Amino acid sequence: MERTATGVPIKLLHDRVLVKAEGPAGERRSTGGIVIPATASVGRRLVWAEVVGVGQTVRSVQPGDRVLYEPEDRAQIEIHGVSYVLLRERDIHAVAAERVEGSTGLYL
């Protein structure tokens, strides 16, 4: 059984993955430091998040991993004022973790 950031125990079922998105979903910053507002039109953009909990059939990710997912394929929930995203394991595009073998740290 995993615990959320607020310490609430949570048990995820089947292939579900609970993640906490990194940074605000609105405006972004370019590598040069330019602020890009949330209203700016961009193509399909993926988002990084930290895994908080996994269901019993999830094999590719563990709590603490960083994962890449598409924000349109999500179910957003709130637990004690903290926002989380609930995904299926198949909706995750990449995993970044120290335990992943290879030079990039990404499992694609």
N, C-alpha and C positions, 0 to 999 in steps of 0.2 A: 504494500500500500504506500502510495506516494503522498507527499504533503505539498500544498501550494505555498506561495510566498508568505501567506498569512498564517501558515501552520495548520490549516484545515486538512485533515486526512481525506484523500479521494482515491477511489478505485475505478480505473477505467476498464471498460469491457472490450473484448474482441480485438479489433485492429485499430482502435482509437488512440490518438496521440494528442495530449494537451500541451500547448506551447504558449509562451509569453513573448509577444512581439517585441522586437528591439526598437526603441525610439518611437516617436509619434508617427501615426499613419498619415499625417497631413504633409507639411512642407519638408523638403529634403535639402541637403547641401551638396553642391558639386565638390569635386576634389580640390578645386581652386578656391573654395569658400563662398561661392555664390549661392544665395538662398533661392531655391526653386519652390514656388508656392504650390499648394495642393491643387489649385485650379489649373495648373499648367497641363497641357495635353501631351501625354507621352504614350508610347506603345505599351504593350503588355509588360508589366514590371513585377518581378518576384521580390519577396521580402524574407529577411532572415529572422529567426526566432529561436529562443532557447526552449528545449524540451523540459517540461515539468513532470509529466507522467506518461506512462504507456500502458496499453492493454496487454492481456496475457498472451496474445498471438503475435504481437509486434516483435520482429526479429532484427531489423536494421538499425534501430535507434535506441538510445538509452537516455534516462534523465541526465541533464547536463550537456548533451550534445547541442550543436547549433544546426538548424535545418533550414532549407530554402523551400518556400512554398508560394503559390499564387494567391494573393489576397482575395480574389474573387471566389475561390473555392473554399470558403470557410464558414464556420458557425461560431460567432463570437458570443462568449458568455462572461458574466461578471460574478466573482466570488468575493464577498466582503470588500467591495469597492475596487478590486483589482481585475482588469480585463485580461481574458485568456482567449485563445482560439482553439477550437476542437477540430482536428483533422483526421482523415483516414490515413493509414500508412502509405497507401498508394498515391496520395496527393502530395507527398514530399518528393521534391526533385533532386535534392542533394543533402549530404550529411557532412558536417565539418566537426571532427573530433580528433583528439590526440591518438586514440586507439586505432583509427583508420590507417591502414598501410598505404604508402605511396608518398610522393614528394609534395603534393599540393595540400593534403589534409582533407580533401573533398572526396566523397564517395558518390560518383555519378552513375 
